[in-house]
Amino acid sequence: MSNYITITDVKKHVGEEVTIGAWVANKSGKGKIAFLQLRDGTAFFQGVAFKPNFIEKFGEEVGTEKFNTIKKLSQESSVYVTGVVKEDERSKFGYELDITDIQVIGSSEDYPITPKEHGTDFLMDNRHLWLRSRKQMAMMRIRNAIIYASYEFFDQNGFVKFDSPILSGNAAENTTELFETDYFGNPAFLSQSGQLYLEAGMMALGRVYDFGPVFRAEKSKTRRHLTEFWMMDAEYPFLTHDQSLDLQEAYVKALIQGVLDRAPEALEILDRDTDLLKKYIAEPFKRVSYDDAIDLLKEHADDEDADYEPIEHGDDFGSPHETWISNYFGVPTFIVNYPASFKAFYMKPVPGNEERVLCADLLAPEGYGEIIGGSERETDYDKLYNKIVENGLDPKDYDWYLDLRKYGTVPHAGFGLGLERMVTFVAGTKHIREAIPFPRMLHRIKP
C-alpha cells in the first residue's frame, strides 16, 4: 500500500508511490492525457494521468473506466489520488504526480466559483467557498503565521497570556462605537478592547497580553474597517513610553519575519515584494511627533503627490494624511504625542504639556494606515477620575479600574495591534475583508 501524505510533503517522497487526499481545483487535457490541479489545504500541485498507463495496469475495460472518471471530474470534487512523485523544473512547486489510481470521495456539481472573473459581492456571498481559492488560502496562511509569531514573541519576552472578557459593563474608549446587548435585564457591551482588564492582569502577573475578537459599531465603509476583528493587546509595568515603542517595533519586525519564514509560498502567490518586507525589518522605524507631522503636511501641501485635505494643529489625521506621512519616510512610522482632545481618557499627559498625551500610532507604509495604537497609562487616581468625568462616563462603571490606582499603582504602558490590518499590510493586498475568514462589515453579516 502506498504512503498517505500531504502535498507539501511530496518533496520527501520523490520516486515513491504515494496517496494524497485532495480536491480538484481545475482540470485540462485532451485525448489520452489529463491534467489535474490538486489542492489539499497545504499546497497546490499538478497530477498527470496517461490512459495507456491505466490500461497497462488495470486492463482495457477497467483502465479505460478509471481514466474516463478522471476526465469527467468536476471542479472541487474530492478524491484519493495515488501516483509516483516526480521532480518538475517547469513547475513553481517543483514536483508533479504521475497518477496511477484514483478514488472519488465526494462529487461536486455546478460549483459556483468557476475559473473566471467574478464580482466582489458574488464572491463575498460565497465566502465559504471563496476561501478555497489560491489567493484566499494564501491570506489565511499569512494570518496563521502572524498569529504563531505573536505567541512566540510574547513567550520569548516574558509575557503571560491573560484572557480578557468579551462581554463588558463599560466602554474602553468611545461609547458611540459599542454594540449593546441585554445581559439578564442589564445593559452590557461587546468588547472594543481588552486593555482595561489587561491592566488588572498586569498588576498581578507583570507582562501580559490577550488575543481575541473585538467589536466596533463605527458606521464606516472604508477598505480598512471591520465591525468584528481580532486584536492583540499587550500591557507591561515599569517601562517608559520610549521603551514601549522599542518593544512595539521589535514585535512588528518579528511578525514580518515570521511570515517570511513560515509562509514564503503564500507571499509568492500574492506577488508580495519581499525585498520591501526585508527592508522594514532591517531599517529602524521612524518616530515623529504629532506637531512635527502636521508641520510636514502643511509644508508639502502643494506637492504633486499631496492628495490630502488641508490640516491644522488640533485636527486628527485622515487616511490620506497617514498614507502620505508613512510613504514620505518609507518605513513604518510612529506618530507620537497626539492631542488629548481626541484620544482615550486613560492616556498619560506629556510632562509639562497637558494638551498632549504620551501615545503613539504606528502607520504602515504603502497606504496601509494604522496597525498599532498604544500609550503610557495615567497612574494618578484623581487625574484619571477627572478624565472619566470629563469624557461623560460614569465613575461607578470604572470603580474597579480606579482601584488599580489606589492599591500599588506603577508606571505602565501598552498597545493593541489589529490582526487584520497587519495581515493586509504584510500580504500587500488592498482590502481588509480578505484578511479574516468571514468578514463582518457595515452591511454584511452572512455567510
Summary of the structure (lengths in Angstrom):
residues: 447
radius of gyration: 26.6
end to end distance: 40.9
largest distance: 90.1
contacts: 1412
relative contact order: 0.11
helix: 38%
strand: 28%
